Amino acid sequence: MSLLHTFKETLKPCGTLSSSLSSSRISSTQELEQPPTRKPPKSSLSQQLLRLDDSYFLSLKHESKAAETQVEDSNCGEDDHKRNIKFEEEEDEEDEKPTEFGRPGLSRAEFDYTGPYEPLVLSSIGEIPIIQVPASINCRLLEYQREGVKFLYNLYKNNYGGILGDDMGLGKTIQTIAFLAGVYGKDGDSGDTSILESEKGPVLIICPSSVIHNWESEFSRWASFFKVSVYHGANRDMILEKLNAGGVEVLVTSFDTFRIQGPVLSGINWEIVIADEAHRLKNEKSKLYEACLVIKTKKRIGLTGTVMQNKMSELFNLFEWVAPGSLGTREHFREFYDEPLKQGQRATAPVRFVQIADKRKQHLVSVLRKYMLRRTKEETIGHLMMGKEDNVVFCQMSEVQKRVYQRMLQLPEIQCLVNKDNPCACGSPLKQSQCCRRIVPEGTIWSYLHRDNHDGCDSCPFCLVLPCLLKLQQISNHLELIKPNPKDEPEKQKKDAEFVSAVFGTDIDLVGGVSASESFMDLSDVKHCGKMRALEKLMASWLSKGDKILLFSYSVRMLDILEKFLIRKGYSFARLDGSTPTNLRQSLVDDFNASPSKQVFLISTRAGGLGLNLVSANRVVIFDPNWNPSHDLQAQDRSFRYGQKRHVVVFRLLAAGSLEELVYTRQVYKQQLSNIAVAGKMETRYFEGVQDCKEFQGELFGISNLFRDLSDKLFTSEIVESHKDSNIHEISEAEEDEEVFCFSKPEIEEPTLRDLGIVYAHRNEDIINGGGTTTSTSTSTSQRLNGDGNSSENLQCVERRKKKIKSCSEEKDMFFSNREQKREKYKMLAAFKGMAILEFSRWILSASPFDREMLLQDFLERVN
C-alpha cells in the first residue's frame, strides 16, 4: 500500500511537492515497473477552447467525441448522476488502459477527466495554509464549476453567506462538495485528518427529504473521506450523540426535520450551514424560516436555481437569511427597490418612474452580485446542447366546455366575489361583501365549506376564491375533473354532484351525467376536451417522426384520463406519479431512456422531484399551467439537461378564453420581475397591473380579474401584439457569430392552427426576453408546432438569421454601421476590457445585457 501511495504522489503536479520530496519519490519509483502513460480525456472542441490558457491540449482523434462522457459524469450531481454514464472507449483499447487510481470502488468512467490532474488552489498567493480542492475532484470539474467553487470560498473567507444560483442540473451539489473538500483540507488520496479539518466545526446541510439520499451518494462518489451522517428518521438521537462526540463532519437533514428539531440543532456551533433548494425559505412567517434564522453561524450558503419565484419580498427573505442586512431593512427594501421596480414596469408608467426603476435595478444587481453567483445553461453548457424552444399554445375549448365555463361564472358564489365592492342592495352604506352578501347560503360550494357553521367564517366571502379557481381550472382542462371523485367522502360527493348538475345544465346527458364516468371509450374520447383534441393531432405528427414525449399534468385524475387516451391510440408509455414507489422511479426513467419503443412518459408535476433525467425525450407537453412559473420550468428541465442530443421543444397547453390565460400572463409578469431584479435585464412593459397594489390592479390582479369572462377575446394575444414592437434588441458581434438552429421549410403544405384546434401560439422566449415577434394563426406556426421544420434526426442549420441592431443613439448606429467596422470595434472593445479576443468572446456570452450595455457606454465615453 505504501508503494502504491508513493507512486500516486509522483503523478501529482511538481508544483505541489518540494524538490527534495519530489526527487525522493521519483527515485523510489524508478525500481518499479514503469506504467503506461495516462491517456488524456476525451473532449469537445469547445471545451478545448475553454482550456487554452491551461496549456492542456488534446489530440484531434478525441475531438470527434462530444463531451458526453465527462459531462454526464461530472454534472449529474443533483439528479442521481450515477445513471446514464456512457463509455466511449473502443473494446480494443481496454487492454491498453493504465491502472486507475483513487478511492476504492470507483468506476473507470469517473476518471475521464475534464481537466488536468492537479489541485485547484483557492487561497491567495502567499496565504498560509494553502487552501485547495483535491486533484481527484478538480480534474472532474468543468471550468464554470471551478469558478463556482472559488465564489463559495470567497464568501467563506470573508465570513459571510451567499447564494449559488445556477440553473438546475449545472452541478450545485458538486461545486459545494468540492468547496468543502478544499476548506477542510482534504487531499483526496490519503484521507488523513488535516490540521484544517481538526480546527473546524461540522457542516449542516438542510435539504428536501427527497434529496437526502442524493447528498449521501454524491459525498460517497466525490469525497468519501468526509464523515457524513443523516439526521432523519428514527435514529436521530444516536446521530446526535455521534455528532457531539466529534464523529460527524457533515450532517444532512431535511427541512421538515429541522423545522421540528431546530432548537436542538441550532445550539451547535456549525462551521458552515448549507440550504439546498433554498427558495423554501421564501416565507418569513413560516416556522421553517424562523428556525433557520437562529442558526449559529454567519457562513450560510443557499443553493437554488429559482432565487425569486413569485414576488420580490421572497428575494429579500432569502438574502436576509444568507447575509443578514445585505439588502437593508425590510421596509427600506420595499421602498427603495420593490415599489420602484414594480411601478416602473407598468405599461403606462411615467418616464421618470421608468428612469428611477432603471437606476434602482442597476443598484440592486450590483449589490446582489456580492452575495450571489447566477449562471444559466445557455451561458455555461449551451455549446454542448442543441437548444430549447418554449411554445405557448392556446387551444380552443370545446363548445360544451365553453357553455359549462359560462354557467360556472354565473354561480352565486362567483357573482358574490365579482360584485363584492358594489353598494349593498339593502340601502346600507356598506359594500356587499360586508353586508348582505357576505355569506352565500344558496351556493353549493359555500354551503359545503361552511357545513359546520351556517353563519360563515371570518374570511367570508373571500374563502370562496381558491375553491372557485380550482373548479374553473378543472373545467378548462377536462369536464370529467369536476365530477364527484369516488375516493372522496359521501357528503363531498353529494355536494359535488349538486355543483355539477348546476354547471352542466342542459348538457348533462351529453357529458354522461353527474357521476364519474367508468367507460373507457368515454374517458379516452377527445371530443369534449379542447386540449386533448389539439394534443391528439400534434402527437400523431411528432411520433410519426420518431420523437419521444414527456406529458406533464398537475392532476392525477387528468393523468388517468390521458393514460386511457394513450391506450386507445396504441402508444407505448410509462407513468410516474405520487403513488409510484421511490425505489421504482429510477428504473422507470432508465427504461424509458433506453427503450426506443417507449414513446410517451406521463408524469405528475407534483411527484417529479429531483433525479429525473429524461434526456431521450425531445418533446415536452405541460398540459396544465401552474401559478408558480418555476414549476413549469422545472418540468421542462427534465429533458433539457446534460446528455440531451436533440433540440427540445416545449408545448404549454392553455385553454383560450379561460382562467389559464390569466395564470400564464401572471407567470410572464413574475418571470419578468425576476429577470429585472436578479439579472438586471430589460423587459417589455406589457401590463398595467402592479402586484400587491390595489390602486393599479390593471388587467392582472384582483378578484374581479380572476373571474372575468375572457371568452369574447384573445386576452394574451391582444396584450402581446400591442407591445411586440416596443422593445429594442441589441446583439453583440459574438452573438452574431453563434450558430442558430432554424426550422427548414417543409416541402408540403401543413394544416393551419385552426385545423389543429389552436387559436393562437407564440414562443415564450420572445415574450419574456424582450418581447420579440409572435406568431398567430398561420401555416408557418403550424409547421413549427408540428415539428416539421426539422429533420427526424436533428435540426438543420440554415442561413443565419440576421438581427438588426436598434440603437438608442446615432452614435451607436454609426458604431455598428457595417460588418468590417463591427469587427474592428469588437477588437477595440476586447482591448478596452483588457482581454484577448477569445477570452472576451467568452465574457460576452456569459455577461448580462446590463453588463454589455455598461461596457459599451464606458467605451464610447472613453473614445469621445
TIMI-29076 format. One record per residue (C-alpha): residue in three letters; y, z, x. Coordinates in steps of 0.02 Angstrom, whole numbers, padded with zeros to 5 digits, always signed. Layout:
BEGIN
ALAYZX/...
This chain:
BEGIN
MET+00000+00000+00000/SER+00120+00039+00144/LEU+00086-00132+00221/LEU+00123-00213+00054/HIS+00286-00117+00039/THR+00332-00167+00217/PHE+00301-00349+00178/LYS+00406-00340+00020/GLU+00551-00268+00121/THR+00551-00423+00231/LEU+00582-00531+00078/LYS+00744-00442+00039/PRO+00910-00518+00098/CYS+00952-00473+00276/GLY+01118-00401+00222/THR+01033-00259+00132/LEU+00943-00195+00289/SER+01009-00126+00451/SER+00973-00233+00603/SER+00854-00107+00680/LEU+00758-00079+00520/SER+00752-00265+00486/SER+00684-00306+00658/SER+00553-00171+00649/ARG+00496-00227+00478/ILE+00483-00407+00533/SER+00389-00368+00693/SER+00265-00261+00599/THR+00226-00401+00479/GLN+00200-00535+00610/GLU+00024-00468+00634/LEU-00012-00504+00452/GLU-00067-00670+00386/GLN+00089-00773+00350/PRO+00102-00800+00161/PRO+00157-00965+00085/THR+00344-00989+00063/ARG+00410-00936-00107/LYS+00447-01087-00215/PRO+00620-01099-00291/PRO+00630-01079-00479/LYS+00645-01225-00596/SER+00818-01255-00664/SER+00926-01374-00762/LEU+01065-01472-00678/SER+01195-01374-00774/GLN+01130-01209-00706/GLN+01131-01278-00529/LEU+01316-01318-00550/LEU+01346-01139-00605/ARG+01268-01078-00442/LEU+01351-01195-00317/ASP+01450-01052-00244/ASP+01289-00958-00211/SER+01227-01094-00093/TYR+01071-01094-00197/PHE+01009-01272-00209/LEU+00854-01334-00293/SER+00754-01491-00259/LEU+00776-01640-00376/LYS+00598-01633-00433/HIS+00637-01474-00529/GLU+00791-01540-00617/SER+00690-01631-00748/LYS+00637-01464-00823/ALA+00770-01396-00943/ALA+00790-01209-00911/GLU+00657-01170-01041/THR+00552-01051-00937/GLN+00689-00949-00859/VAL+00797-00939-01015/GLU+00660-00884-01131/ASP+00602-00757-01004/SER+00770-00682-00961/ASN+00857-00679-01128/CYS+00742-00638-01270/GLY+00798-00460-01243/GLU+00848-00419-01420/ASP+00714-00519-01504/ASP+00548-00474-01426/HIS+00560-00594-01282/LYS+00377-00571-01238/ARG+00349-00712-01360/ASN+00374-00898-01335/ILE+00356-00894-01144/LYS+00316-01067-01079/PHE+00228-01102-00916/GLU+00290-01263-00838/GLU+00182-01262-00682/GLU+00054-01400-00665/GLU-00127-01347-00652/ASP-00143-01420-00480/GLU-00003-01306-00419/GLU-00095-01148-00471/ASP-00187-01125-00308/GLU-00031-01157-00207/LYS+00072-01018-00284/PRO+00101-00868-00170/THR+00052-00694-00218/GLU+00176-00620-00340/PHE+00255-00453-00307/GLY+00338-00325-00417/ARG+00286-00197-00544/PRO+00100-00189-00586/GLY+00056-00285-00741/LEU+00199-00410-00739/SER+00150-00586-00786/ARG+00194-00729-00670/ALA+00316-00802-00796/GLU+00430-00655-00760/PHE+00452-00717-00582/ASP+00527-00885-00624/TYR+00691-00828-00550/THR+00857-00891-00613/GLY+00948-00835-00459/PRO+00925-00783-00277/TYR+00814-00633-00245/GLU+00949-00513-00191/PRO+01035-00361-00267/LEU+01192-00380-00372/VAL+01324-00269-00290/LEU+01433-00185-00421/SER+01537-00067-00315/SER+01693-00118-00221/ILE+01693-00161-00036/GLY+01687-00001+00065/GLU+01637+00106-00082/ILE+01505+00236-00043/PRO+01371+00245-00107/ILE+01339+00062-00140/ILE+01301+00031-00323/GLN+01191-00121-00351/VAL+01071-00195-00476/PRO+00896-00213-00401/ALA+00850-00387-00343/SER+00697-00386-00456/ILE+00815-00379-00606/ASN+00962-00478-00539/CYS+00858-00630-00497/ARG+00814-00649-00681/LEU+00991-00635-00748/LEU+01099-00783-00794/GLU+01275-00793-00724/TYR+01362-00736-00883/GLN+01243-00589-00893/ARG+01292-00536-00717/GLU+01473-00539-00774/GLY+01423-00429-00921/VAL+01340-00303-00804/LYS+01497-00298-00695/PHE+01603-00269-00850/LEU+01495-00121-00904/TYR+01504-00046-00730/ASN+01693-00064-00727/LEU+01702+00036-00890/TYR+01588+00168-00817/LYS+01684+00179-00652/ASN+01848+00206-00745/ASN+01769+00341-00853/TYR+01796+00262-01023/GLY+01693+00168-01150/GLY+01695-00008-01218/ILE+01603-00143-01312/LEU+01488-00281-01255/GLY+01517-00402-01398/ASP+01408-00551-01353/ASP+01331-00655-01491/MET+01158-00607-01550/GLY+01025-00673-01433/LEU+01129-00675-01273/GLY+01037-00527-01196/LYS+01147-00374-01226/THR+00993-00265-01206/ILE+00950-00343-01038/GLN+01128-00326-00973/THR+01129-00143-01023/ILE+00965-00106-00935/ALA+01025-00195-00777/PHE+01186-00092-00781/LEU+01089+00071-00799/ALA+00973+00024-00656/GLY+01125-00001-00544/VAL+01214+00157-00596/TYR+01058+00263-00573/GLY+01020+00190-00401/LYS+00852+00115-00445/ASP+00790-00002-00310/GLY+00665-00091-00421/ASP+00524-00082-00294/SER+00477+00090-00236/GLY+00532+00182-00392/ASP+00577+00334-00287/THR+00706+00456-00353/SER+00876+00418-00276/ILE+01023+00531-00242/LEU+01123+00441-00377/GLU+00986+00472-00503/SER+00969+00657-00467/GLU+01156+00687-00489/LYS+01171+00610-00661/GLY+01130+00668-00835/PRO+01020+00574-00960/VAL+01065+00419-01060/LEU+01063+00418-01250/ILE+01030+00255-01343/ILE+01059+00256-01531/CYS+00995+00103-01624/PRO+00920+00047-01790/SER+00743+00110-01812/SER+00681-00069-01818/VAL+00727-00100-01636/ILE+00668+00062-01557/HIS+00507-00022-01502/ASN+00609-00166-01433/TRP+00706-00049-01319/GLU+00545+00030-01259/SER+00466-00137-01220/GLU+00622-00201-01131/PHE+00630-00050-01018/SER+00445-00070-00982/ARG+00469-00253-00941/TRP+00630-00246-00842/ALA+00644-00069-00774/SER+00481+00027-00789/PHE+00544+00151-00658/PHE+00650+00236-00793/LYS+00578+00386-00885/VAL+00603+00331-01065/SER+00561+00436-01219/VAL+00585+00407-01405/TYR+00662+00545-01511/HIS+00599+00489-01679/GLY+00462+00546-01794/ALA+00353+00700-01788/ASN+00355+00735-01601/ARG+00543+00767-01587/ASP+00526+00950-01532/MET+00409+00905-01389/ILE+00525+00766-01330/LEU+00674+00885-01338/GLU+00583+01011-01227/LYS+00541+00872-01105/LEU+00724+00818-01104/ASN+00786+00994-01068/ALA+00661+01007-00926/GLY+00732+00851-00843/GLY+00583+00741-00882/VAL+00682+00611-00980/GLU+00811+00492-00907/VAL+00834+00381-01060/LEU+00816+00447-01238/VAL+00804+00320-01379/THR+00834+00374-01558/SER+00879+00294-01725/PHE+01042+00303-01819/ASP+00959+00396-01962/THR+00879+00524-01846/PHE+01042+00553-01754/ARG+01137+00573-01917/ILE+01018+00716-01962/GLN+00988+00788-01789/GLY+01165+00759-01724/PRO+01206+00944-01694/VAL+01051+00962-01585/LEU+01079+00806-01480/SER+01268+00821-01469/GLY+01252+00983-01373/ILE+01177+00892-01223/ASN+01289+00830-01083/TRP+01248+00645-01087/GLU+01297+00535-00942/ILE+01309+00379-01050/VAL+01289+00351-01237/ILE+01247+00176-01300/ALA+01254+00123-01482/ASP+01156-00035-01517/GLU+01214-00131-01672/ALA+01373-00028-01654/HIS+01452-00106-01808/ARG+01354+00026-01903/LEU+01496+00142-01852/LYS+01625+00046-01953/ASN+01647+00176-02091/GLU+01748+00327-02034/LYS+01694+00425-02188/SER+01507+00412-02156/LYS+01407+00559-02090/LEU+01340+00448-01950/TYR+01515+00412-01886/GLU+01564+00596-01894/ALA+01406+00644-01798/CYS+01439+00514-01663/LEU+01619+00572-01637/VAL+01564+00741-01567/ILE+01452+00671-01430/LYS+01498+00749-01263/THR+01539+00601-01154/LYS+01682+00479-01127/LYS+01564+00342-01072/ARG+01519+00268-01240/ILE+01460+00089-01248/GLY+01442-00011-01408/LEU+01331-00165-01419/THR+01369-00283-01563/GLY+01395-00466-01596/THR+01500-00430-01751/VAL+01640-00316-01697/MET+01731-00341-01862/GLN+01641-00389-02022/ASN+01750-00356-02174/LYS+01918-00278-02132/MET+02024-00229-01984/SER+02001-00042-02011/GLU+01821-00069-01955/LEU+01888-00133-01789/PHE+01992+00023-01767/ASN+01846+00139-01810/LEU+01733+00058-01682/PHE+01860+00065-01542/GLU+01910+00242-01589/TRP+01731+00291-01552/VAL+01704+00197-01388/ALA+01880+00225-01319/PRO+01974+00357-01420/GLY+02160+00324-01428/SER+02148+00147-01358/LEU+02224+00074-01516/GLY+02339+00218-01554/THR+02328+00323-01710/ARG+02254+00257-01871/GLU+02425+00248-01953/HIS+02500+00160-01802/PHE+02360+00032-01801/ARG+02382-00003-01986/GLU+02570-00026-01974/PHE+02580-00114-01805/TYR+02427-00228-01814/ASP+02336-00226-01980/GLU+02475-00259-02104/PRO+02574-00386-01998/LEU+02419-00490-01961/LYS+02366-00495-02143/GLN+02540-00531-02207/GLY+02566-00666-02077/GLN+02407-00754-02133/ARG+02470-00781-02311/ALA+02485-00963-02358/THR+02668-00943-02407/ALA+02715-00811-02279/PRO+02896-00825-02217/VAL+02919-00895-02042/ARG+02972-00728-01971/PHE+02813-00648-02039/VAL+02709-00780-01952/GLN+02803-00755-01790/ILE+02782-00567-01795/ALA+02598-00587-01834/ASP+02577-00703-01685/LYS+02657-00578-01567/ARG+02555-00433-01633/LYS+02397-00538-01621/GLN+02430-00576-01438/HIS+02464-00395-01402/LEU+02307-00336-01492/VAL+02198-00461-01400/SER+02269-00407-01232/VAL+02227-00225-01273/LEU+02053-00264-01336/ARG+02010-00360-01177/LYS+02024-00200-01077/TYR+01881-00124-01176/MET+01781-00271-01242/LEU+01689-00421-01172/ARG+01655-00551-01306/ARG+01558-00713-01272/THR+01485-00841-01392/LYS+01332-00951-01373/GLU+01442-01104-01359/GLU+01532-01026-01210/THR+01377-00967-01119/ILE+01222-01068-01160/GLY+01294-01212-01259/HIS+01245-01332-01121/LEU+01063-01282-01144/MET+01058-01317-01331/MET+01083-01464-01447/GLY+01214-01379-01555/LYS+01228-01316-01733/GLU+01313-01381-01890/ASP+01351-01267-02037/ASN+01366-01359-02203/VAL+01427-01276-02363/VAL+01354-01366-02513/PHE+01422-01339-02688/CYS+01283-01376-02812/GLN+01316-01417-02993/MET+01243-01287-03111/SER+01128-01349-03248/GLU+01201-01364-03421/VAL+01105-01211-03479/GLN+01168-01111-03330/LYS+01346-01158-03372/ARG+01329-01103-03552/VAL+01247-00938-03505/TYR+01381-00906-03374/GLN+01518-00935-03504/ARG+01436-00815-03626/MET+01424-00685-03489/LEU+01612-00696-03459/GLN+01641-00661-03643/LEU+01541-00498-03647/PRO+01643-00344-03696/GLU+01617-00262-03526/ILE+01695-00407-03430/GLN+01834-00430-03557/CYS+01873-00246-03537/LEU+01889-00268-03350/VAL+01989-00428-03359/ASN+02115-00353-03482/LYS+02121-00181-03403/ASP+02307-00190-03362/ASN+02362-00254-03534/PRO+02451-00135-03654/CYS+02331-00045-03768/ALA+02321-00114-03946/CYS+02343+00059-04022/GLY+02526+00061-03975/SER+02506+00187-03835/PRO+02614+00160-03679/LEU+02454+00171-03576/LYS+02353+00025-03513/GLN+02192-00023-03600/SER+02086+00046-03455/GLN+02172+00215-03477/CYS+02164+00223-03666/CYS+02051+00149-03800/ARG+01960+00026-03686/ARG+01914+00150-03550/ILE+01737+00150-03617/VAL+01636+00007-03693/PRO+01503+00088-03804/GLU+01460-00080-03886/GLY+01413-00158-03719/THR+01231-00161-03665/ILE+01272-00139-03481/TRP+01392+00007-03511/SER+01277+00095-03632/TYR+01132+00092-03508/LEU+01238+00155-03363/HIS+01301+00299-03471/ARG+01143+00334-03570/ASP+01156+00518-03524/ASN+01343+00533-03552/HIS+01415+00438-03700/ASP+01592+00490-03655/GLY+01582+00388-03495/CYS+01612+00439-03315/ASP+01766+00473-03209/SER+01762+00293-03144/CYS+01758+00205-03312/PRO+01782+00060-03338/PHE+01776+00014-03152/CYS+01597+00073-03138/LEU+01552-00090-03227/VAL+01615-00203-03086/LEU+01460-00205-02975/PRO+01330-00222-03115/CYS+01427-00366-03192/LEU+01449-00453-03024/LEU+01262-00439-02994/LYS+01224-00521-03163/LEU+01344-00665-03128/GLN+01265-00695-02958/GLN+01091-00696-03036/ILE+01144-00824-03165/SER+01217-00932-03026/ASN+01051-00933-02935/HIS+00917-00939-03072/LEU+00912-00887-03254/GLU+00744-00804-03232/LEU+00826-00670-03123/ILE+00922-00591-03267/LYS+00765-00568-03373/PRO+00685-00394-03377/ASN+00589-00353-03219/PRO+00413-00294-03264/LYS+00422-00169-03120/ASP+00570-00076-03199/GLU+00558+00072-03315/PRO+00534+00031-03500/GLU+00708+00087-03552/LYS+00791-00027-03425/GLN+00680-00172-03478/LYS+00733-00144-03657/LYS+00918-00146-03613/ASP+00897-00299-03503/ALA+00812-00387-03648/GLU+00963-00350-03758/PHE+01080-00416-03624/VAL+00975-00575-03601/SER+00973-00605-03788/ALA+01163-00594-03791/VAL+01197-00715-03648/PHE+01058-00840-03691/GLY+01117-00857-03869/THR+01056-01018-03949/ASP+00972-01070-03785/ILE+00847-00929-03791/ASP+00699-01040-03839/LEU+00749-01170-03710/VAL+00732-01045-03569/GLY+00569-00968-03630/GLY+00630-00813-03723/VAL+00691-00645-03660/SER+00532-00591-03571/ALA+00500-00633-03389/SER+00400-00794-03382/GLU+00225-00790-03311/SER+00200-00977-03321/PHE+00181-01060-03152/MET+00243-01226-03218/ASP+00399-01149-03296/LEU+00445-01048-03142/SER+00419-01193-03023/ASP+00519-01314-03130/VAL+00692-01356-03063/LYS+00770-01424-03224/HIS+00868-01265-03268/CYS+00922-01221-03090/GLY+01058-01324-03009/LYS+01024-01263-02832/MET+00838-01298-02844/ARG+00871-01474-02907/ALA+00977-01510-02754/LEU+00854-01421-02639/GLU+00709-01523-02707/LYS+00790-01688-02658/LEU+00855-01627-02492/MET+00689-01553-02438/ALA+00598-01713-02481/SER+00715-01806-02364/TRP+00702-01680-02223/LEU+00515-01656-02224/SER+00484-01843-02226/LYS+00569-01845-02055/GLY+00467-01704-01981/ASP+00598-01567-01999/LYS+00547-01384-02017/ILE+00645-01273-02136/LEU+00696-01090-02145/LEU+00733-01042-02325/PHE+00828-00877-02348/SER+00864-00779-02505/TYR+00931-00604-02534/SER+00824-00580-02689/VAL+00636-00554-02677/ARG+00617-00616-02856/MET+00704-00776-02803/LEU+00582-00792-02659/ASP+00440-00778-02786/ILE+00512-00924-02884/LEU+00541-01028-02728/GLU+00364-00992-02672/LYS+00295-01064-02833/PHE+00410-01214-02812/LEU+00340-01246-02637/ILE+00162-01231-02700/ARG+00197-01355-02839/LYS+00271-01478-02714/GLY+00122-01456-02598/TYR+00222-01394-02449/SER+00140-01284-02318/PHE+00239-01123-02296/ALA+00243-00944-02231/ARG+00333-00796-02308/LEU+00412-00637-02242/ASP+00499-00502-02345/GLY+00512-00314-02354/SER+00332-00295-02408/THR+00266-00385-02254/PRO+00186-00257-02135/THR+00284-00237-01974/ASN+00131-00269-01866/LEU+00103-00437-01951/ARG+00278-00507-01940/GLN+00272-00570-01762/SER+00105-00656-01791/LEU+00183-00748-01939/VAL+00327-00803-01829/ASP+00212-00860-01689/ASP+00101-00956-01809/PHE+00250-01044-01888/ASN+00321-01093-01718/ALA+00154-01154-01652/SER+00086-01243-01806/PRO+00151-01419-01841/SER+00078-01408-02016/LYS+00190-01261-02068/GLN+00342-01342-02147/VAL+00441-01201-02229/PHE+00468-01017-02192/LEU+00526-00910-02339/ILE+00624-00758-02278/SER+00716-00617-02362/THR+00886-00593-02279/ARG+00866-00405-02302/ALA+00697-00397-02215/GLY+00736-00511-02069/GLY+00785-00381-01941/LEU+00778-00425-01758/GLY+00644-00515-01661/LEU+00626-00668-01773/ASN+00639-00816-01653/LEU+00603-00963-01767/VAL+00656-01098-01646/SER+00533-01226-01712/ALA+00641-01247-01869/ASN+00793-01359-01863/ARG+00850-01343-02045/VAL+00912-01177-02115/VAL+00945-01154-02301/ILE+01037-00999-02363/PHE+01002-01001-02550/ASP+01125-00864-02599/PRO+01281-00810-02503/ASN+01320-00631-02455/TRP+01488-00544-02470/ASN+01471-00495-02287/PRO+01483-00656-02183/SER+01385-00581-02038/HIS+01227-00578-02145/ASP+01231-00767-02168/LEU+01274-00795-01985/GLN+01129-00686-01930/ALA+01011-00788-02039/GLN+01070-00947-01953/ASP+01035-00872-01783/ARG+00851-00856-01822/SER+00839-01039-01774/PHE+00991-01067-01665/ARG+00940-00973-01509/TYR+00853-00992-01342/GLY+00709-01114-01346/GLN+00783-01223-01484/LYS+00763-01405-01431/ARG+00838-01490-01584/HIS+01005-01496-01670/VAL+01010-01357-01800/VAL+01087-01399-01968/VAL+01126-01258-02089/PHE+01148-01277-02277/ARG+01229-01140-02379/LEU+01196-01175-02563/LEU+01332-01118-02684/ALA+01342-01138-02872/ALA+01501-01238-02903/GLY+01621-01156-03026/SER+01540-00986-03012/LEU+01573-00818-02931/GLU+01487-00884-02775/GLU+01639-00991-02735/LEU+01742-00832-02729/VAL+01609-00749-02621/TYR+01620-00893-02497/THR+01810-00900-02492/ARG+01814-00714-02457/GLN+01691-00748-02315/VAL+01814-00875-02246/TYR+01956-00750-02261/LYS+01857-00615-02169/GLN+01798-00733-02031/GLN+01973-00798-02004/LEU+02046-00623-01994/SER+01911-00576-01868/ASN+01947-00731-01763/ILE+02132-00689-01763/ALA+02115-00505-01721/VAL+01968-00510-01600/ALA+01985-00681-01516/GLY+02169-00718-01541/LYS+02134-00886-01624/MET+02250-00986-01733/GLU+02182-01009-01909/THR+02242-01114-02055/ARG+02332-01009-02187/TYR+02232-01056-02342/PHE+02254-00908-02456/GLU+02395-00817-02540/GLY+02295-00658-02563/VAL+02307-00511-02443/GLN+02163-00391-02426/ASP+02196-00214-02492/CYS+02369-00263-02553/LYS+02398-00252-02742/GLU+02563-00344-02726/PHE+02481-00500-02654/GLN+02309-00514-02733/GLY+02330-00702-02746/GLU+02176-00805-02785/LEU+02050-00695-02693/PHE+02070-00511-02730/GLY+02075-00403-02884/ILE+01956-00385-03031/SER+02039-00524-03130/ASN+01995-00649-02994/LEU+01815-00589-02985/PHE+01784-00628-03168/ARG+01892-00783-03181/ASP+01822-00940-03262/LEU+01812-01072-03125/SER+01707-01198-03221/ASP+01851-01319-03251/LYS+01900-01339-03069/LEU+01833-01357-02893/PHE+01908-01194-02833/THR+01863-01207-02648/SER+01892-01394-02638/GLU+02069-01381-02705/ILE+02114-01244-02580/VAL+02040-01335-02431/GLU+02108-01507-02474/SER+02284-01440-02496/HIS+02284-01367-02321/LYS+02172-01483-02221/ASP+02317-01566-02128/SER+02417-01408-02096/ASN+02335-01355-01934/ILE+02368-01425-01762/HIS+02218-01456-01650/GLU+02231-01460-01462/ILE+02092-01507-01344/SER+02084-01500-01156/GLU+02026-01635-01039/ALA+01871-01533-01003/GLU+01828-01531-01188/GLU+01853-01718-01199/ASP+01726-01743-01061/GLU+01594-01640-01152/GLU+01453-01725-01243/VAL+01472-01728-01431/PHE+01322-01769-01537/CYS+01368-01880-01681/PHE+01268-01944-01827/SER+01218-02126-01815/LYS+01241-02231-01971/PRO+01081-02267-02066/GLU+01035-02446-02100/ILE+01007-02423-02286/GLU+01123-02350-02416/GLU+01078-02174-02470/PRO+01110-02092-02638/THR+01279-02011-02663/LEU+01306-01825-02678/ARG+01313-01839-02868/ASP+01136-01906-02865/LEU+01085-01753-02765/GLY+01167-01635-02890/ILE+01306-01592-02766/VAL+01487-01597-02819/TYR+01568-01554-02653/ALA+01523-01514-02473/HIS+01608-01478-02308/ARG+01571-01413-02134/ASN+01608-01229-02117/GLU+01665-01255-01937/ASP+01804-01371-01997/ILE+01868-01237-02115/ILE+01853-01082-02006/ASN+01906-01157-01841/GLY+02074-01225-01886/GLY+02048-01322-02047/GLY+01986-01492-01994/THR+01932-01634-02106/THR+01824-01603-02256/THR+01700-01711-02347/SER+01689-01744-02532/THR+01577-01843-02645/SER+01539-01990-02535/THR+01394-02085-02466/SER+01434-02033-02288/THR+01422-01849-02334/SER+01259-01882-02421/GLN+01192-01959-02262/ARG+01244-01806-02165/LEU+01162-01684-02286/ASN+01005-01787-02296/GLY+00996-01783-02108/ASP+00979-01971-02095/GLY+01115-01980-01966/ASN+00996-01928-01828/SER+00826-01990-01774/SER+00668-01894-01815/GLU+00659-01828-01638/ASN+00836-01789-01584/LEU+01017-01833-01622/GLN+01076-01989-01535/CYS+01236-01975-01437/VAL+01350-02116-01490/GLU+01527-02164-01444/ARG+01633-02012-01404/ARG+01741-01957-01549/LYS+01921-01957-01492/LYS+02030-01813-01543/LYS+02216-01846-01537/ILE+02313-01702-01466/LYS+02453-01650-01581/SER+02584-01562-01478/CYS+02710-01434-01533/SER+02846-01513-01425/GLU+02895-01680-01349/GLU+02861-01606-01179/LYS+02677-01582-01219/ASP+02666-01756-01294/MET+02735-01828-01132/PHE+02618-01717-01032/PHE+02466-01795-01114/SER+02537-01970-01133/ASN+02391-02063-01056/ARG+02222-02031-00981/GLU+02272-02051-00799/GLN+02412-01928-00819/LYS+02291-01811-00903/ARG+02177-01814-00753/GLU+02320-01783-00632/LYS+02392-01643-00737/TYR+02219-01568-00756/LYS+02204-01559-00567/MET+02377-01483-00558/LEU+02329-01353-00689/ALA+02174-01309-00589/ALA+02279-01286-00432/PHE+02406-01184-00530/LYS+02263-01073-00589/GLY+02202-01059-00408/MET+02033-01136-00446/ALA+01932-01285-00393/ILE+01904-01421-00524/LEU+01726-01365-00562/GLU+01774-01182-00574/PHE+01924-01225-00682/SER+01816-01330-00799/ARG+01701-01183-00823/TRP+01851-01071-00860/ILE+01917-01197-00988/LEU+01752-01198-01081/SER+01747-01008-01094/ALA+01932-00973-01123/SER+02003-00941-01295/PRO+02132-01059-01371/PHE+02262-00924-01340/ASP+02221-00918-01154/ARG+02233-01107-01140/GLU+02400-01110-01231/MET+02472-00973-01121/LEU+02415-01063-00962/LEU+02496-01224-01020/GLN+02659-01137-01064/ASP+02665-01047-00896/PHE+02632-01210-00805/LEU+02767-01305-00898/GLU+02893-01166-00865/ARG+02850-01168-00680/VAL+02865-01358-00670/ASN+03034-01356-00755/
